[in-house]
Amino acid sequence: MASLTFKQLRALEAVDRTGSISRAAEELGLSAPAVHSQLKALEQTFGCAMLSRDGAGPFAATPEGEALLLAHERADAGFRLALRRIDALQKGMAGTVVLGVVSTGKYFAPAIVARLRKACPEIEVLLQIGNRDAIIGALQDGALDLAIMGRPPREPVLDALSLGDHPHVLIAPPDHPLVGAAEITPDDLLRETILMREQGSGTRILATRFLDRIGEGKTYERAEMGTNETIKQAVIAGLGVALISYHTVVEELRSGRLVTLDLPGLPIMRHWFLLHPAETPLSGAARTVWQFIATEKDSFLPHWPPEG
């Protein structure tokens, strides 16, 4: 293997294909003696003839030569693939990108990945889902290339791009006593059991601030649940009401399993942001994903107010 060279293999392939050392030499831009020298060195390496000819007929590979040519063909295909891969990596069209998304965003993030897969099939996007605190921690640790979440934190320092509106609505089951009420007061709401996400959730922070503001310090009954899905099912079952991202309940509102309650100050309009650590240069693939999402912006977000 240490003695084998690509020049020797190319010489063997050219002579086998053209049937002539002189024609192979012309094609390779070499002299006939140079090609003959490459073939001689190849045969000395393996201790057998790689080419044969019948009298004055054309040269053709021996069985040993054919075995070597098959290996050369496979190796050549592998190297061509590697060259294309390197070119794609350098142009940002290949590679792996870790995209962190807060749990509320998991309802639309797969659609982003699906579009990216069609547009850039050689870029692998790994989704990492977590609550706000978990995603911020992963950004601080350098575990994420990009992230999608609500209001950017102060630390770490991030480059941020607004992607679109992020409404938060108050949901209840369709048979709730407050549905259809002419006016809902803060006291009406505070008499309800409020279903909330866990500590570290951005949705919980937003809901707590809203209730503290309208309640002016009044206490209210609350129940903590770990996922948006659990909260939705609990509201449908009549266990309470919840202030939640509109983007997590689009289908339930559309089907009538949930309804929104009107209250002054609702919906609370926030924004989705695309983020990456400002002090860490983006890889070529991450830059491509950033530009793709920036171009798509809110096209993957359900719009508020809902149509129809």
N, C-alpha and C positions, 0 to 999 in steps of 0.2 A: 504493500500500500504506500510505503514511503517513496517508492520509486515511480509510482504511477502518476502521470500528469494529464491534465485536460488537453494539452496539445497533442499528446499521443492518441488519446481517444478520438479527438476531432479528425486526426489524420486517418485513423482506422475507419471511421464512419464515412468519410469522404471517398476513400478508395473503394470501400464496399459498395457505396451508392453509385459512383461513376464508373467503376470497373477499371479505372486507370490511375496510375500514380501521377502521370503528367497532368491529366485533367483535374485530379484532386489538388495538385500543387497550384495549378492556375486559380482554382476556386478559393483556395486558402491564402493566396498571395505569397506562396513560398516557392522555393526551387524544388525540383524533383528529388535531388539528393537529400534535401532537408526532410522531405516527407519520408523518404526511404529510411533515413536515420531514425526518425520517430518510430516507425514501424519495427525496425530492428531492435531498438531499445525496449519496446513493448514485448516483443517475443522473448528477449533475453530475461525480462522480469518474470514471465510466466513459464518459461522453459518449453514453449510449444509454438507451433505456427498459428498465426491469427488469420492469415489469408492464404488462399490457394488459387491456382489457375490451371485450366485444362489446355495445355499447349500454348497457343497464341491467343486464347480466349481471354475474356475479362477476369479481373480479380474478383473473388467472392470470399466472404467470411467462412472460416472453418466452424465446426460446432463450438469450439472454444471461443472463437472470435464472436460468434452470434451471442453467446452467453454474456460476453463483455459488452457488446453493443446494446443488449437489452438493459444491462445495469446502467450504462451510460445514458440511455434514453430516459430511464426513470430518474436518474440523478439530475439530468438536464431539466426535466419537468419540475422537479422539486426546487431547483435553484431559480427557475423562472418565476415560480410561485412566490419564492422568498423575495425576489426583486420587486414584484408587484406589491407585496405586503410592505416592504420597506418604503416604497414610493408612496403608498397609501398612508402609512404612518407619518411620513414627513409632510404630507399634505393635509393631515388631520382627518383623513377619511377612514382610519382604522385605529383600533385600540380599545381600551376599557375605561369607562367613566363611571364613578360611583356617584349616584344622585340621591341625596337625602331628601325625604319629603315628610312633613308633619302628618300625623295620622289622618287629619281631616282631608288632606290632599290625596289620599289613596283612592278616592272616588274618581279622580280624573288623571292621575299620574300614569296609570297603565296605557291610556290613550296616547299620551306623549311618547312613551317608549315604543308603542306600536307604529306610530308615524315615523319615528326616527329609524326604526328597523327597516322600513320600506325605503326611506330616503338614503340611509347610510348603513347598508347591510353588514359592513365589516366593523362597525362600532358596536361594542357590547355595552349596554347600559345596565348597571346593577342598581336596583332600587333598594334603599334602606329606609324603612318606615319607623317612626318613633314620635313621641310627643315633643313639644317644643324644647324642653330641657335636654332631652336626649339628642336632638338634632344639633342644638347649640354646642353641646359637649363634643359631639363628633366633629363639628367644624373646628373647635378649639384644638382637638387632638390631631387634626390633619387627616382624619379618616374619610373625608368627603371631598370630592372635586367640586361639586355644585350642590345647592340646596334650594328647595322651594318651601317657603313658609310665609307667615304673616310679618308683622312689624319686625324689622331687623334688630338684633340685640346690639348693645354698645360694644361688647367684646365677644369674639375677636373683631378686628376691623375688617369690614366686608365691603365689596363692591356690590351694589344692589340695583336691580332693574325691576320696576313695577310692571306686573303682567296683566293686572285687571282687577275689577271690583270683587270683594269677598263679603257678601251680605251675611249677617247673622239674624235669625228670625226666632220668634217665640212659637213653639209648637205645642199642640194639644190634640187629643183624640177628637174626632168629629162630633161626638155626643157630649162634649164637655159643656158645663153650664155657662161658661163665658163665651162660647161660640155664638156669634150673632148679636152679642150685647151692643147696645148703642154706644156705650162708653165703658172702657175698662180703666179703673183707677190703679195707682200703685198699691193701695191697700188690698184691692181685689187680688192682685197678683201675689202679694206677700202672704196671703192666707193659704196659698197653694203650696204643696210640696215641690220644691225646686230640685230637679235632677241635674247633677253636675258631674263633669269629668274629674279625673284624679288630679292631685297636686302635680304641678309641672306642665299642665296642659294650657295652651294659649286660650282655648275656648273657655276654660274655667276662669282664667284671669279676667277675660272680657266680661263674662257673666257676673262675676263677683263685683267688679267695678260698677257695672250698670245697676245691679240691685242695691248696692250701697248708696249710689247716687239718688235713685228714685225713692228709696226707703228712708233716707236721711238717718241711718243708723239703726233702724228697727230690725228686730230679729225675725228670722223666718226658718221654716223647717226645710232641711235639705237632705238629699241622699246622694252619696258618691258612687259613681259607676265608672269602670275602667275603659270602656270603648263607646264610640258613637253608636254602634250597632245595638249594644245593650240599652243605651238610653232611648233609642228609637222604639225598641220593642217594649220597654217599660212605659213609655208615654202611650203607645197604642193600647197597652193593657190597662191604662187608667191609673197608673201609680203616681202620676204627677205631670208637670209641664217642664219644658226645658228651653233654654236659649242656646241655639246650636247653629252651626254653619248651614246656610241654605244649600250649599253644594253637597251636603251629606244626606239631604232629605228630598231631593228633587223627585225621585220615583215615588216615594210615599205620598208626597203632596199631589203629584199627578194622578195617582190612583185613588186618592181620597181617604187613604188610611190615616193620614195626618192632615191637620189644617194649621194655618198660622193665626195667631191672635194679634189684633191691632192694639198698639199702646204708643203713646207719644214717645218719640225717640227711636222707634223701630221702623224698619230694620236698622241695625247698626252696620254702617258700611266701612269695612276695612279694605285692605288691598293684599293681593298675593305678590310676593317678591321672588325673583331669581337671584341667588346669592353665590358668591365665591370669595374665599379669603383673599383680601387685597394684597397681602404680602407674598402670596404663593403664585408664581406664574402658571397660567393654564397650559396644560399639554395641548398638542394639536387636536386630539380627539375631543377634549373638554371644550376647547374653543369652538369647534364645529357644533357641538351640542348646545353651547351657550347661544351661538348665532341662530341656530335652528329654532330654539324655544323663543328667543327674542323676536324672531320674524313671525312666528305663529301667535305669540302673545295670548290674548284671551279667547282665541278661536276654539280652544278645548274646554272652556269654562261655560257651564250653564248660565244663561243670562237672567238677570233680575230687572224688572218683574217678569215672571214666567209668561210666555206667550200663551194666549188663549185663556 
